[in-house]
Amino acid sequence: MSRCPLYLSNHHQHISNHAASFKRKNQNEIHSVAKHVSFQLIRSPISRHFATDDEGELGHVQYERLVSDALENLTDYFESFDELENCPEDYDVQYADGVLTVSLGSQHGTYVINKQTPNKQIWLSSPASGPKRYDFQEGRWVYSHDGQALHDLLSEEISAIFQQTLDFTELEKESR
């Protein structure tokens, strides 16, 4: 009987030593990967322009609020177009999980506007102007390559499709 407790004690010590060795090995690997990733991020030539909090960066909660407000306001506005005189028969608006899809019929195509959380951006796929990525700058979602705001572009393109002035810029004020 005296052998059982001693055997269990030695076996327990062996398992504990194994666990400590495994933990040290994995921590070293994690630190090595973290250093590599940090180096990659520091060397990245991509720069983003965000509205900033006190620490100088658009926070996750702030981004989520801004992007949700913008997409919900756009959805509401697009949904009101089905009452317009020049609305295509197969016009459809859908919003789910941060993706707004506006189908303007076979003649005009489909707009897709979605949040891109990892980059803190709004992405647009337009049948008229192509894909664009918008950063939040000075209270507006702006495409850095040409400086045009999302709401300005939508005002231009959607007004042309419906053959009347549709002002999306008023929605920006509601989203701030």
C-alpha positions, 0 to 999 in steps of 0.5 A, spaced: 500 500 500 505 504 501 507 504 494 501 507 491 501 514 494 509 514 492 508 512 485 502 517 484 506 522 487 512 521 483 507 520 477 504 527 479 511 530 479 513 528 472 506 530 469 508 537 473 515 537 470 512 536 463 507 541 463 512 547 465 516 545 460 510 545 455 508 552 457 515 555 457 516 552 450 509 555 447 511 562 451 517 562 447 514 561 440 508 566 442 513 571 443 517 569 437 511 570 433 509 576 436 516 580 435 515 578 428 508 580 427 510 587 430 516 588 426 511 586 420 506 592 422 511 597 424 514 596 417 507 596 413 507 602 408 499 603 409 497 609 413 490 610 415 486 616 417 481 615 422 477 620 427 481 619 433 480 618 441 484 621 446 489 615 444 490 617 437 486 612 434 479 610 432 476 605 438 473 599 436 466 601 440 467 608 436 468 605 430 462 600 431 457 606 433 459 610 427 459 605 422 452 602 424 449 609 424 451 610 417 449 603 414 442 604 418 441 611 415 443 609 408 438 603 409 432 607 411 434 612 405 434 607 400 428 604 402 424 610 401 426 610 394 421 605 392 416 610 392 419 614 387 417 615 380 423 613 376 424 607 381 426 600 377 421 595 378 426 590 380 429 595 386 430 591 392 434 593 399 437 588 404 441 590 410 444 584 414 450 583 418 453 590 416 452 589 409 447 593 405 445 591 398 441 595 393 439 592 387 437 597 382 435 592 376 439 589 371 440 596 367 443 599 373 446 593 377 447 592 384 451 597 390 454 593 396 456 597 402 459 594 408 463 595 414 470 592 414 471 592 421 479 589 421 480 596 417 475 600 421 473 602 414 466 602 409 467 598 403 463 600 397 462 596 390 459 601 385 456 598 378 458 605 376 465 607 379 467 600 382 470 598 389 472 603 394 474 603 401 472 609 406 476 611 412 472 616 417 476 623 417 473 629 420 466 627 421 466 623 414 467 617 410 472 619 405 476 615 400 483 617 400 485 616 393 480 622 391 478 625 397 471 624 395 466 622 401 461 616 400 455 620 401 457 625 396 459 619 391 452 616 392 448 623 391 451 623 384 451 616 382 444 615 385 441 621 383 443 620 375 440 613 376 433 616 378 434 622 374 432 627 380 436 630 386 437 625 391 442 628 397 445 623 401 449 628 405 444 630 410 445 623 412 452 624 415 449 629 420 445 624 423 451 619 423 455 623 427 
